[in-house]
Amino acid sequence: MKYTVPQHDTQELIRQAESFITACYQELGLTEGERDLRLADIREEVQRTGTYRHTGEELAHGARMAWRHNSRCIGRLFWHSLDVIDARRAETVAEVAEALLHHMKHANNGGRIRPVITVFRSEEEQDHAIRIWNHQLIRYAGYPGDGEHPRAGDPASDEFTAVCLKLGWQGTGGDFDILPLVISIGGEEPRCFPIPAGLVQEVPLSHPEILQFTELRLRWYSVPIVSDMCLEIGGIRYPAAPFNGWYMETEIGSRNFGDTDRYNRLPAVADLLGLDRSTNTSLWKDRALLELNRAVLYSFKQAGVSIVDHHTAADQFVRFQEQEKQQGREVSGKWGWLIPPMSPSSTPIWNDNKLRDLQLSPRFVYRKKQQADPGKHEVAEAKGCPFHQSMKSD
């Protein structure tokens, strides 16, 4: 049964559609006549069906605008280069899984990472709504451990790993087991799709000067593909729209490996360096953090995998601000999310006290913590950066 927008929402949907189409068509250089014809079609379609369908061109530019508008993303200089894959025709979980695997390969591009978003159908047909259970398409499993087995893997994945195990997936119990894709449609039971061996490029970490660094046996996957956020364009929501940019090194070094509630590897790095951990005045955490981030940058570059350091990313954000100013657009930004988690005061963003969160649309919104019921698709204000989540998550 097709979901119909309630009558009292119809005018609001038309208003949002008009706002988007007006901005979109102006940016694409289309004429006022083309805009007006399109708006007339949308009004008629909304009045008749309760919703409307974006053209491929509208979908692509709307997704790029959503990246440009994201107030917590430092990497927006390249918003116009986003590769948009229209997967709205995918009907079954198998077709969705195939599209996701294609996204992984296409985005990785042999290490020369492409910014990519794959957009599945909108949420209007709620009994056929697509849900991707993964936080990221590629992520490592987490094992809490017990009296007989020590904790292993990524603690951020403990809960989702338990779901995968219940669905029949089996890992090695180690630190770097790649989790499967978990997909459901409507109220159906979720299905598990293991990611084929060799599809995920992983980068083993080494250091340009500390040869013993390889003894830590650390590695990370090449491309972060966030898959639990919702894309909103002109009042239409796409609950399944995984997207990626490339990593900033502090996301891996400072957060994924450095955070005490993640892999918590700073003590091991400090011990490898022979640092004094008995006192904070030795600044052992700072020194270990620096060398860990150097190892991430060095290793990704040695492997030919795209990555950016936090100083370059901050400079690129300033260039983005300048470009937007030239276009007469104010940049939406949340300072606490844009400053990097290492040496933030040494970046030009540190003293930028004019940033405002403008709540622009199109936009990405994040899904509240997902419940056991796969049919629940709650969304809220965006709380993550789709392409560089350097402050709060990987």
PARO-155658 format. One record per residue (C-alpha): residue number from 1; residue in one letter; x, y, z. Coordinates in steps of 0.05 Angstrom, whole numbers, plus 32768, in hexadecimal, padded with zeros to 4 digits. Example, Ala and Ser with C-alpha at 12.3 -4.5 7.8 and 13.67 -1.06 7.14 Angstrom:
BEGIN
> 1;A;80F6;7FA6;809C
> 2;S;8111;7FEB;808F
! end
This chain:
BEGIN
> 1;M;8000;8000;8000
> 2;K;801C;8044;7FEC
> 3;Y;8026;8075;8025
> 4;T;8004;80B7;801A
> 5;V;8019;80F8;803B
> 6;P;7FE0;8111;8068
> 7;Q;7FB8;814A;804A
> 8;H;7FD0;817C;807E
> 9;D;8018;816E;8068
> 10;T;800B;8177;801E
> 11;Q;8016;81C3;801D
> 12;E;8055;81BD;8047
> 13;L;8071;8189;8017
> 14;I;8061;81B7;7FDC
> 15;R;8083;81F1;8000
> 16;Q;80C2;81C8;800C
> 17;A;80C2;81AF;7FC4
> 18;E;80BB;81F6;7FAA
> 19;S;80F5;820E;7FD4
> 20;F;8122;81D6;7FBC
> 21;I;810F;81D8;7F73
> 22;T;8118;8224;7F71
> 23;A;815F;821F;7F8E
> 24;C;8171;81E1;7F67
> 25;Y;815C;81FA;7F23
> 26;Q;817E;823D;7F2F
> 27;E;81C0;821B;7F41
> 28;L;81BB;81ED;7F05
> 29;G;81B0;8228;7ED7
> 30;L;816A;8214;7EC0
> 31;T;8137;8247;7EAA
> 32;E;80FD;8263;7ED3
> 33;G;80CE;8244;7EA0
> 34;E;80EC;81FF;7EAC
> 35;R;80E6;820A;7EF7
> 36;D;809E;8220;7EF3
> 37;L;808A;81E5;7EC7
> 38;R;80AB;81B5;7EF8
> 39;L;808A;81D5;7F35
> 40;A;8046;81CF;7F13
> 41;D;8052;8185;7F08
> 42;I;8068;817C;7F50
> 43;R;802B;819F;7F6C
> 44;E;7FFD;8174;7F42
> 45;E;8022;8134;7F57
> 46;V;8021;8145;7FA1
> 47;Q;7FD7;8156;7F9F
> 48;R;7FC8;8114;7F7B
> 49;T;7FF6;80E4;7FA0
> 50;G;800E;8107;7FDF
> 51;T;8056;8107;7FC8
> 52;Y;8083;8113;7F8C
> 53;R;80BF;80F3;7F6B
> 54;H;8101;8117;7F5D
> 55;T;8120;8114;7F19
> 56;G;8166;80F7;7F14
> 57;E;8183;813D;7F0D
> 58;E;815D;8157;7F49
> 59;L;8173;811B;7F73
> 60;A;81BC;8124;7F61
> 61;H;81BF;816E;7F6E
> 62;G;8195;8168;7FAD
> 63;A;81C6;8135;7FCA
> 64;R;8200;8163;7FBA
> 65;M;81DC;819E;7FDB
> 66;A;81D1;8173;8019
> 67;W;821C;8167;801E
> 68;R;8229;81B2;8014
> 69;H;81F7;81C3;804B
> 70;N;8210;8193;807F
> 71;S;8226;81BE;80BA
> 72;R;8252;8189;80DA
> 73;C;827C;8177;809D
> 74;I;82C1;8195;8092
> 75;G;82CA;8176;804D
> 76;R;8296;819C;8025
> 77;L;82C5;81BC;7FF3
> 78;F;82B9;8181;7FC4
> 79;W;826D;8180;7FCA
> 80;H;8263;818A;7F7F
> 81;S;828B;814A;7F6F
> 82;L;825C;811B;7F94
> 83;D;824C;80DF;7F68
> 84;V;8201;80D0;7F70
> 85;I;81E8;808A;7F60
> 86;D;819D;8085;7F57
> 87;A;8188;8042;7F73
> 88;R;813E;8052;7F7D
> 89;R;812A;8016;7F52
> 90;A;8149;7FE3;7F83
> 91;E;810F;7FB9;7F9D
> 92;T;812B;7F7E;7FC3
> 93;V;815E;7F78;7FFB
> 94;A;818B;7F52;7FC9
> 95;E;8188;7F8C;7F99
> 96;V;8197;7FBD;7FD1
> 97;A;81D3;7F93;7FE6
> 98;E;81EC;7F90;7F9F
> 99;A;81E8;7FDC;7F9A
> 100;L;820D;7FE4;7FDC
> 101;L;8246;7FB7;7FC5
> 102;H;824A;7FDF;7F84
> 103;H;824E;801F;7FAE
> 104;M;8289;8003;7FD5
> 105;K;82B0;7FF1;7F97
> 106;H;829F;8030;7F71
> 107;A;82B0;805D;7FAD
> 108;N;82F2;803B;7FBD
> 109;N;8309;8041;7F74
> 110;G;834A;801C;7F82
> 111;G;835A;804C;7FBA
> 112;R;834C;808D;7F95
> 113;I;830C;8098;7FBE
> 114;R;82D0;80B6;7F9B
> 115;P;829A;80DB;7FC3
> 116;V;825C;80B1;7FB5
> 117;I;8214;80AD;7FCC
> 118;T;81E3;8075;7FBA
> 119;V;819B;808A;7FC2
> 120;F;8164;8056;7FCA
> 121;R;8119;8063;7FC7
> 122;S;80F8;8096;7FF3
> 123;E;80D1;8086;8033
> 124;E;808A;8093;8018
> 125;E;807C;8049;8010
> 126;Q;8087;8039;8059
> 127;D;8076;7FEF;8053
> 128;H;80AF;7FEA;8021
> 129;A;80E1;8018;8043
> 130;I;8129;8003;803C
> 131;R;8154;8001;807B
> 132;I;819F;7FF8;807C
> 133;W;81B0;7FE3;80C3
> 134;N;81FB;7FF1;80BD
> 135;H;8216;8033;80D8
> 136;Q;824A;802F;80A1
> 137;L;824A;7FFD;8068
> 138;I;8290;7FE9;807D
> 139;R;829F;7FE3;80C6
> 140;Y;82C3;7FB4;80F6
> 141;A;829F;7F86;8126
> 142;G;82A1;7F90;8171
> 143;Y;82A4;7F58;81A5
> 144;P;8299;7F6C;81EE
> 145;G;82BD;7F2F;8209
> 146;D;82AD;7F06;8247
> 147;G;82D1;7EE1;827D
> 148;E;82F3;7EB3;824B
> 149;H;82FE;7EE1;8210
> 150;P;831B;7F28;8212
> 151;R;82F8;7F63;81F1
> 152;A;8309;7F69;81A7
> 153;G;82F7;7F94;816C
> 154;D;82D3;7FD7;816A
> 155;P;82A8;7FE5;81A8
> 156;A;827C;8013;817D
> 157;S;8266;7FD6;8157
> 158;D;8255;7FA8;8192
> 159;E;820A;7FB0;818D
> 160;F;8206;7FA9;8141
> 161;T;8236;7F6E;8143
> 162;A;8206;7F4A;8172
> 163;V;81CE;7F56;813F
> 164;C;81FA;7F38;8107
> 165;L;820B;7EFB;8132
> 166;K;81C1;7EEF;813F
> 167;L;81B5;7EF0;80F4
> 168;G;81E8;7EB9;80EA
> 169;W;8227;7EE0;80D9
> 170;Q;8268;7EC7;80F7
> 171;G;82A8;7EED;8101
> 172;T;82EC;7ED8;811A
> 173;G;82E6;7EFD;815C
> 174;G;8321;7F29;814A
> 175;D;832D;7F73;8147
> 176;F;831F;7F7E;80FD
> 177;D;82E5;7F52;80E6
> 178;I;82BE;7F75;80AF
> 179;L;8274;7F75;80C0
> 180;P;8240;7F5F;808C
> 181;L;820A;7F8B;806E
> 182;V;81C7;7F86;8091
> 183;I;818A;7F9C;8069
> 184;S;813F;7F98;8073
> 185;I;8102;7FB1;804D
> 186;G;80C3;7FC6;8071
> 187;G;80B2;7F97;80AA
> 188;E;80D9;7F5C;808E
> 189;E;8110;7F3B;80B6
> 190;P;8154;7F58;80A7
> 191;R;8184;7F30;807B
> 192;C;81CF;7F2B;8081
> 193;F;81FD;7F33;8044
> 194;P;8247;7F24;8050
> 195;I;8275;7F53;802B
> 196;P;829F;7F2B;7FF9
> 197;A;82E8;7F21;800B
> 198;G;8315;7F52;7FE6
> 199;L;82E0;7F87;7FDA
> 200;V;82F5;7FB0;8016
> 201;Q;833A;7FD0;8011
> 202;E;835C;7FD2;8055
> 203;V;839B;7FF9;8066
> 204;P;83CC;7FDB;8097
> 205;L;83EC;8011;80C2
> 206;S;8437;801D;80C3
> 207;H;8460;805A;80D5
> 208;P;8493;8081;80AB
> 209;E;84C7;807D;80E2
> 210;I;84B1;804D;8118
> 211;L;84BC;8008;80F8
> 212;Q;849E;7FE4;8135
> 213;F;845B;8005;8129
> 214;T;8444;7FCA;80FF
> 215;E;8448;7FA0;813E
> 216;L;8406;7FC1;8154
> 217;R;83E4;7F9E;8119
> 218;L;83B4;7FD7;810C
> 219;R;838E;7FE1;80CC
> 220;W;8351;8007;80B2
> 221;Y;8323;8005;8076
> 222;S;832C;8037;803F
> 223;V;82E9;8059;8038
> 224;P;82B4;806E;806B
> 225;I;826E;8063;804F
> 226;V;823A;807F;8080
> 227;S;81F9;8059;8077
> 228;D;81CA;806A;80B1
> 229;M;81B7;80B1;809E
> 230;C;817B;80CA;8078
> 231;L;817E;80F9;803C
> 232;E;8148;812E;8038
> 233;I;813C;8154;7FF7
> 234;G;8102;8183;7FED
> 235;G;80D8;8162;8022
> 236;I;80E5;811B;8008
> 237;R;810D;80ED;8035
> 238;Y;813B;80B5;801E
> 239;P;8148;8088;805A
> 240;A;817C;805E;8036
> 241;A;81B1;808A;8018
> 242;P;81F8;8073;802A
> 243;F;822F;80A4;8019
> 244;N;827A;80AE;8020
> 245;G;82B4;80DD;8018
> 246;W;82FA;80CB;802D
> 247;Y;8319;80C8;8072
> 248;M;833A;8100;8098
> 249;E;8373;80E0;80BD
> 250;T;835B;80F5;8103
> 251;E;831B;80CE;80F9
> 252;I;8345;808F;80FA
> 253;G;8380;80A1;8125
> 254;S;8362;80CF;8159
> 255;R;831B;80B2;815D
> 256;N;8317;806A;8145
> 257;F;8359;8054;8163
> 258;G;8363;808B;8197
> 259;D;8320;808F;81BB
> 260;T;831D;8068;81FC
> 261;D;82D8;804E;81EA
> 262;R;82F1;8036;81A5
> 263;Y;8331;8010;8198
> 264;N;8357;8037;81CE
> 265;R;839C;802C;81B0
> 266;L;83C0;806A;81CC
> 267;P;83DE;8043;8206
> 268;A;83FA;800E;81D7
> 269;V;8418;8043;81A9
> 270;A;8435;8067;81E5
> 271;D;8455;8027;81FF
> 272;L;8472;801A;81B9
> 273;L;8491;805F;81BB
> 274;G;84AC;8055;8202
> 275;L;8484;808F;821E
> 276;D;8477;8099;8268
> 277;R;842D;808B;8275
> 278;S;8432;8095;82C0
> 279;T;8424;80DF;82BC
> 280;N;83FC;810D;8290
> 281;T;8434;8140;8290
> 282;S;845C;8114;8260
> 283;L;8426;8123;822D
> 284;W;8429;80DB;8218
> 285;K;83E3;80DC;81FC
> 286;D;83F2;8118;81CF
> 287;R;8433;80F9;81B5
> 288;A;8413;80B5;81A9
> 289;L;83D8;80D6;8186
> 290;L;8406;80FD;8158
> 291;E;842D;80BF;8143
> 292;L;83EE;8096;813A
> 293;N;83D1;80CB;810B
> 294;R;8413;80CE;80E6
> 295;A;8410;8083;80DC
> 296;V;83C9;8088;80C0
> 297;L;83DC;80BE;808D
> 298;Y;841C;809A;807A
> 299;S;83FB;8056;8072
> 300;F;83C1;806F;8048
> 301;K;83EF;8096;801A
> 302;Q;841E;805A;8013
> 303;A;83E1;8030;8000
> 304;G;83CA;8063;7FCD
> 305;V;8389;8070;7FF3
> 306;S;836A;80B6;7FF6
> 307;I;836D;80D8;8039
> 308;V;8373;8120;8053
> 309;D;8397;813C;808F
> 310;H;8371;816A;80BE
> 311;H;8399;81A8;80AD
> 312;T;838B;81A1;8063
> 313;A;8342;8191;8071
> 314;A;833B;81D1;8099
> 315;D;835C;81FA;8062
> 316;Q;832C;81DA;8030
> 317;F;82F1;81ED;805B
> 318;V;8308;8236;805A
> 319;R;830B;8232;800E
> 320;F;82C5;8216;800E
> 321;Q;82AD;8251;8038
> 322;E;82CD;8281;8007
> 323;Q;82AC;825F;7FCC
> 324;E;8268;8260;7FEC
> 325;K;8270;82AA;7FFE
> 326;Q;827D;82B8;7FB4
> 327;Q;823C;8295;7FA4
> 328;G;8216;82BE;7FD7
> 329;R;820A;8283;8005
> 330;E;8218;8281;8050
> 331;V;823A;8242;8068
> 332;S;8216;821A;809D
> 333;G;8246;8200;80D2
> 334;K;824D;81E6;8119
> 335;W;8290;81F9;8134
> 336;G;8295;81C1;8166
> 337;W;828F;818E;812F
> 338;L;82BB;81B0;80FC
> 339;I;82FA;81B9;8126
> 340;P;8325;817A;8121
> 341;P;8331;814F;815F
> 342;M;837C;815B;815D
> 343;S;839F;819F;815F
> 344;P;835E;81C5;8150
> 345;S;837B;8209;8166
> 346;S;83AF;8204;812E
> 347;T;8379;8203;80F8
> 348;P;8356;8241;80DA
> 349;I;8312;8227;80F2
> 350;W;8326;8232;813B
> 351;N;8319;827D;813A
> 352;D;82DC;827B;810D
> 353;N;82A6;8296;813B
> 354;K;8274;82A6;8104
> 355;L;825D;8260;80F5
> 356;R;8212;8252;80FD
> 357;D;81E9;8213;80F5
> 358;L;81B7;822A;80C1
> 359;Q;818C;81EA;80BC
> 360;L;818D;81EC;8070
> 361;S;8169;81BC;8041
> 362;P;8178;818E;801C
> 363;R;819B;816C;8057
> 364;F;81B1;812C;8078
> 365;V;818D;8117;80B7
> 366;Y;81A4;80E1;80E5
> 367;R;8179;80A7;80FC
> 368;K;816F;80A0;8147
> 369;K;818B;8062;8166
> 370;Q;816A;8029;8141
> 371;Q;813D;7FFA;8167
> 372;A;8135;7FAF;8160
> 373;D;80F8;7FBB;8135
> 374;P;8112;7FC3;80ED
> 375;G;80D4;7FE9;80D9
> 376;K;80E4;8026;8105
> 377;H;8103;805E;80DD
> 378;E;8108;8099;810D
> 379;V;8131;80D5;80F6
> 380;A;8149;8114;8118
> 381;E;8175;8150;810C
> 382;A;81B8;813E;80ED
> 383;K;81EC;812F;8121
> 384;G;8224;8113;80F6
> 385;C;8250;812A;80BE
> 386;P;8242;8100;8081
> 387;F;8287;8105;8062
> 388;H;82B6;8117;809B
> 389;Q;829D;8103;80E0
> 390;S;82DC;811A;8101
> 391;M;82BE;8130;8144
> 392;K;828D;80FC;815C
> 393;S;8292;80BC;8134
> 394;D;82B8;809A;80FC
! end
